[in-house]
């Protein structure tokens, strides 16, 4: 394809209007050659006649009318291949460590590096053989990447079938070395290497069948796993006001989630929070392997101090990398923090295009964009019979904690689980601050068969416990009006039971080495004991007696939660709890 050139005719913020003579297509990448020598990357987002609007992913200072624009003919793509893990990228998949070493402490605009390191050699083991007929998505071979077997695919955009005429032997190769040559029906020879290039805004759908998510995604967080679970290949939303613990909750989930690959997309987050993540991850121990967590993590950083336009691309970059690893039969978890700031980037772009605004000036197509993103989460069966998944958990930062605002409402319409954080629980130091009165999960009944394998009556117990939380809250509201004196002893005990359940099971200490992560087996064990207390007819002489009983039980359970599983201290506390329940 010949390169098309144009000229800048206007600039407004990060939006540039350019003229062109030949054909240009929507979402095409263009480079603006600024008068100060900078080569600025942009994306065509609207075409009208021989004029187009392009959003620039950099600061547009120095762009002048008449500056040359080069249209590449390619969509915005990411490089996929060995070496993605352990990397820290910006929203355009620019490796930030390499960028900082080249430009210094303050990143310069117009500087771009290849996403995959061309100097590293990988031990390639071929699978395809000379004479095999191949098509898009077939496996050519594999290389080891950490603890994973990284499969090398025929490019997903490969058209038709071709015959392998040369296949490299087992050995060390860089990602851009030719590992195979294939010939099509017309006799054209194509050289293949380890690098894939895929447009970030087009879902990667090279799988056999999309399945219903029925396998639980274990996070180690009791209120999530038990009361409002998320399925592998499912979606969840964590909305909450500023300071309610969204980022901390996401970081805990990233450390302990039962998945193969973690992708963290810091989309518009404050630089301080991202720096904290970057400092901690290289030293965090992976509870499943004993090695460092960063070895199976990819971090996409587009902080609030970075160009706004790249924020819109960062979330697509992250999900595309997740889909790539899903193709290997791996289970991937994408944590997007925060989708509100991604939506704000859409609003800014829409405003500069002078589109008719929707609610709160967000574009009218906001909900469809949110739906398109979350629908890329899936649980699939691949061509070879294996299964893989991409699960998406996104946070939302509604101003003032107002869950009625457009981003939260648009997200709730498409996700499978809602973990609503509130100031009331955060200020009361009830962490995680997920409010059990407003949260929900569509996966609880959907995964009933899998969850009941944990305990035969798991679902019925959870439903009964949820009902007890609601009943206790209703009685508490009446108590606030009539006072404790006007409440019967039975109702008062019901409130104490709900408070007990909240204190010892729904709340969890993120800074306790033991309590920060609870295995699903221990959750089942704890729920069994808690449920026996909740269903027991508590005999108390009066309200003070009832209060002292539950105070003692709560104290015992909290110490029990912080004791190592099946340790001597754990067993001693368990024996004391059993004796207390018996009497």
N, C-alpha and C positions, 0 to 999 in steps of 0.2 A: 504494500500500500504506500503510495507517494505521500510525502509530508505536506500538509496544508499549512499555509502561513496566513497571518492576518495582522491587524493593527489595533491597538487600544484606542477607543474613541471616547470612553468615559470611565470614571472610577468613583465608587461610592463605598466607603468603608472597605470591607474585604470583597466587595462585588465589583467586577470589572466587565465593562461592555466592550466587545471586540467585533470588528468587521472581518469578513472572510470572503474569498472568491469562489472556492470549490465547496464540496460537501463536508459537513461536520455533523456528528451524531450526538444524541443526548448522552450525558454522563461520560463523555470522552475527556481524557486527560490532556491538558494543554500547559505549556510552559511559557511564562511571560518573561521576556528578556528586558529587565528594568534598566534604566539609563545608568545606574550605579554599578552595573555588571552582575547583579544578582539574577539568578535563574529560578523563578518562583513557580512552584507547582500549583495547578488549579484544576477544577472540574467544571465542565459545561453543564449547567443546570436548566437552561432555557434557550430555545432557538426561535428567532422571529425574522423570517426573510434571510437577508445576508448579515444579520447581527445576532450575536449570542451573548448570554450572560454567563460568566464563569465565577465561581467562588474560589478565592485564593486561599490556600492553606497556610499562608504566612502573613506577616505584617506587610501592608501594601505601601508603606512609606517609600517615596522615590519613584513610584510608577507615574509615567507621564503619557499624555495623549501622543500617539504616534509610535510608542514602544512596540516592538515586534512580538507577535504571539505565534507560537509553533504548536499546532494541533497534532498529537501523536497518532490518532486513530485507534488507540487502545483505551479500554475502560480502566477504572481504578482497580488494580489487582494487588494481591499479596503473593509473596513467594512462599511456597510450601515445600518442605523437604527436611532432611536430617539437620539438626542444629537449632530447631525452634525452642526446645526446652531449655530452661535456665536463662532465657533471653528477656531483656527489658526493652520494649519498643515504645515509640510514640504512636499516635493514632494512624500514621501513614506507614507503619512498620519500619521506621528508621531506628536502627539500634542505638539507643541512647548512650551506653558506655563508650562506644566507638565515636559517636558524635561529640561527646564531651571531651574526650581525649584529643580530638582533632581541632575543636574550636575553643576549648577552655571552659571556664566556669559558666559563662553566659553563652547559650547556644545561638549560633548565627543562622540567619535565614538563608534559604536557597542552597543549603548543603544537604545532600542526600547520599546515603550509603546503601549497598546491597544488603538485604535482610539476612541472607545466609552467608556464612564465612566460606569464601572460596579456597582458603588455604588449608582447611582441615581435611584430612583423609579419613574415609570411613571404610570399614572392612565389609565389602560387598559380597553377598552370597547369592548367585543367580538361581532363579527358579524356572523361568522360561527357557526353552531350548530352541536351537536353530530348527526351523521348519514349522514351529508353532504358529497358529493364527491367533492374533490378539486384537483386542478392541479397547476402547476407553475404559479405564478403571481396572483392567487386569493387572495382576501382580507380576513384575519383572524379576524381583528379587527382594532382598532385605539387608538391612544393616543394623547393628546393635546401637541403641541410643539409651544410655542408662540401663535400667532394668527391663526396658521394652525392646521388642523386635519391631523396628521401624520398617514398614513395607514400602517398597518403591513401586509406584503405579505407572501404568501407561497414562499419559496426560488425559485428564478428564474431558478436555475439549478436543480430543482426537476424533476424527470423523471416519466412519467406516471400519473395515477390517484390513489388517496388513499381516504379512508373513515375516517372521524373524529370519533375517539373513546373516546376522552376526550378533553374537552374545559374548560379553566380556567374561573372562574366567574369574574365579574367586580371587579377591585381592583388595588392595587399598586404592580408593579412588576419591577424588574431590567431587563435590556436587555437580560441577559443570563438565566433568569428564564424560565422554560418550560411553555408555554402558551397553547400548544395543543399537542396531540398525535394522529398520523394517522396510519392506517393499510392498506397495499397494498394487491393485489390479492393473494400473496404468504403468507400472514399472518405476514409479517415483520412490526414491530412497529418502527416508527420514531418520535422522539421528536423534536418539533419546538419551537424556541424562537423568539425574536424580531430582531435578527441580520441577515443581509444578507452579503454574501461574493461573490464578482463578479470580474472576471479578467478585469483589466483596459483597455486592448487592444482589447477586444471583445465588439462590440456595444450591448447595451441592447435593444432588439427588441421585447419586449412583448407588442405589441399594435395591434389593429385591422387593421388600415389603415394609410398610410402616406399621408397627405394632402398637397395641394399646399398652401404655405404661402400667405395669402391675407389680413391679419389683420396688420395694422401698429404698429410698436414698437415706442411709443412716448417717446422721450428722453428729451424734453424741450429745445433742441438746435434747433434754427430756421432753420439754413442752412441744418441740417440733416433731420429734420422732413418734411420740405417743399420741398427742392430742391433734396436731395439725401436720400430718406427714406430707412429704414430697416424694414423688415417684422418680425413679431413674428415667430420664427422658421427659420429665415433666417441667412445670414452671411454677415459680412462686414469686410473690411480691412482698417486700418488707418496707412499707411506708412508715414514716414517723417524723416528728418535728426535730429540729436541730438539737443535738445534745442528748437524744434519747437512746443512743447506743447502736445505731444501724451499722456503722463501720466496724465496731468491735464484734458485733454478732456475725457479720460476714467474714471477718478474719478468723473467728473461731470455727465457723463452718468450713472455711477453706483448709484449716489445719487438720480437721478430723473427719471430713466427709469420706464415705466409703466409695471413692471413685479412683480412676487411674490417673487422670490428668486434671490439673486445676488451671483455669485461665482467669486472671484477675484483670478486669477492665476498670481502671480508675478514670472515669469519664467526667471531667470537670471538677474533680475533688480538690480540696485545698492542698497546696504543695506540702504543707507540714504533715498531713495524714499520709500522703503517698511516701514521703521520705521515711516515715516511721515503718511503713510496710516494707520498703526496700532495705532498711537496716535490719529488720527482724527476720525476714524470710530466709536469708542465707544461713542463719544460725538455728532455725527451728528444726527440731527433730521430727521426722516423719514417723507417726505412731505405727504405721503398717510395715515399714522397711527398716527403721532404725537409722536411716541415712538422713540427709538434709531434705527438707520439703521442697526447696527450690529446684531439685533435680527433676521434679515432675510438674513444674509450674512454668507458665508463660505470663508475663506481666505487661499489660498495655497501659501506658501512662499518657494521659492528656489532661494535665491539671488545669485549674482555673487561670493560671498565669500563662498558659500556652495559647496559641491562636485558636479562636472559637471555631473556625470553620472545620479544623481537623477533628474537633470533638464529635461532629456528626459522623465522620468516617470511622472513628475508633471502635465504636460498638460493633460495626459490621466486620472490621478487621478481626476482632476477637471471636465472633461467632463463626467466621469462615475457618479460622485455625482450629476451632473446636470440631467443626464438621470434617475436617481433614483427618484428625486423629480418630474420629468416630468410624471412618472408613476402614481402619485397622482392627475393628472389633473391640475398641477400648471405650470405657465409660468416662465421659468428660463433664466437668462442672464449670459453667461460666458464671462468675459473680460480677454483675455490672453495678457500679457505684459512681454516680447516681444517674438514673435514667431521666430525672427531672432536668438536670443540666444538659443532657443530650436533647431533650425536648426544647429547652431554651435556645439551643443552637439552631434547631429547626425554625423556631419563632423568629429569630434574628434574620435568618436567611429568607424566610417568607416575607418579612417586613421590607427587606431591601428589594425584593422582587415586586413589591407593591401589590401583593395578593390580598383578596378580601379576607380580613381576619375573622377567626371564629371566637369562641369563648376565651376571655382573658388574653386576647390578641394572639393566641396560638393558631397555627394554620388549620383550616377546616379539615384537612386530611390527617390530622395528628393521630386519631384513633386507629386509622388504617395502617399508619407507619408503625405504631406500637404493636398492632396485631401481626404485621408482617415479620417483625423482629422476633416476637415470642413464639410464633408458629414454626420457626426454624429449630426449636427444641423438639427432639423426637427420640423414640426408641425404635430401632430398625433391625430387620434381618438382612444380612448381606448375601452376596451371591454364593459364598462358600458355606452358608448356613449359620455362621456366627452372628452374634448380636452386638450392637454398639449403641451408644446413646449420647445425646447432648442434653444436659439439664441446665436450665437458666434460672438464676435467682437474682432479681433486680431490686435495688432499693429506690425508693421515691422520697424526695424531700419536699413535702408540701409546705408552703409558707404558713406559719402559725399553726401547723399541725392540722390543717383543714383537709380532711379526706374527700371533700366534695369537689375539690379543684380538678381541672380536666385531665391532668397526667395520671393522677391516682385512679380516677373513674375509668379512664381509657384502659389502664392496666388491669384493673379488677375485672373488666369484661372478658379478658382473654386468658388470665392465669388460672392455674388449678389450685393454688393455695394462697391464703392471705394471712400474713403475720403482722398484725397492726401494732405498732409501738405507740405508747401514749406517754405524755408528760406526767400524768397522775401516777403511773407505776414507776416511771423513772425517778420522779421526785421522792417517792416513797422508798427508793432504793430496792425495788423488786425487779431484779435483773435475771434473765433477759426481760426487757420491759414489754414483752408481747402480751397484749391484753386478751385474756381468754374469753371475755364477754363479746368481743367484736371480731375475733379471728375465726377462720374456717379453712377447711380443706375438702376438696371434691374427691381426693384420692383415698380417703378413709374407707369408704364402701367399695371403691374400685379395686383396692388392694386387699380386700377382706380375706381372701384365700391365703395370700402370702403372710399377712399379719397374724392370722389365727394359727399359723405354724409356730409362731413365737410362743404363744399360749393359746390353748383351745378356745378360751372365751375372751380374747383380747378386745375385740370390737365391742362386745356387750359391756365390758368393764369400762372402756373409754367413754362410751355413750352415757353410762350411769354416772361416771365421775364428772362429765361435762354438765349433766343435768343437776348434779349436786352443787356445782359452782354457781349455776344460774339461780337455783333455789336459795342458796346462801346469800347471794347478792340481793335478791328480792326481800328477804327477811331483814337484811342489814339496812335497806332503804327505809323499811317500816320502823326499825329501831331508831334511826336517826330522827324520826318524827315523834314517836311515842316514848322514846327512852328505853333503857335497859330494864327498868322496873316494870314497864308495861308489856314486856315480852315474856312468853311462857318459857319454862325451862327447856322443853323439847325444841322450840324454835331457836333458843340461845345455843343449844348444843349443835344444831344444824349449821349455824353461823360459824361456830368454832371448828366444825369438821371441814367446812369450805376453806377457812383460813389455814387450817392444818395442811390440807391438800396443796394449797397455793405455796405455803412456806417450805415444805419438805420435798415437793416433787416438781412444781412448775418453776420455782426459783432455783438458780444454779450459780455457783461462784466461779466466774471465769478466770480468777487469779489463784484458785486452789488447784494444785497439781493433780489431785484425784477427781474433785468434783467438776472440773472444767470439761471433762469428757466421760460420758457414761455409755458403756457398751449396751447393745440391745438386750443381751442376756441379763445384765445387771438391772436395766430398766424394768424388765419383766419381773425380776425378783423383788425389786422395790415396790412396784405397783401392786404385787400380790399382798405384801404386808400392809401397805397403805389402804388398800381396798378392804382388807379384813377389819381395819379400824373404822373405816367409813360406814361399813354395814353392821358394825357391832352396836348393840343396845347399851350405850354408855350409862352406867348407874352413878349418878352424882347426888349428893345431899342437897346442894344448892348451886347457884351460879358461880360462886367463888371456888367451890370444890371442882366444878366442871372446868373452870379456867385453869386451875392448877394442874389438873390431869393432862390437858392438852399442852400446857406449857412444858411439862416434863417430857411428854411424847415428842414434841417439836425439838427440844434440846437433844434428846437421844438420837433422833433421826438425822439431824444436821451433823452431829459427830460421826454417825454411821456413814453418811454420804461422803465425808472427807477421809474415811479410812480405806486403805488399800484393799482391793477385792480379795476376800478370803484370807486376810491376814489375821493374826491373833487378836488384835484390837477390834477388827471387824466382827469376828466371831463372838467376842465377849459382849460387844454392844448388841449384836443380834440376839444373843441369849437373854440379855436384860430386856430388850424390846418384847421378846416372846413372853417372858414372865409378866411384864406389865400388861400385855394384851390379855393374857390368861386370867388375870385378876380384875 
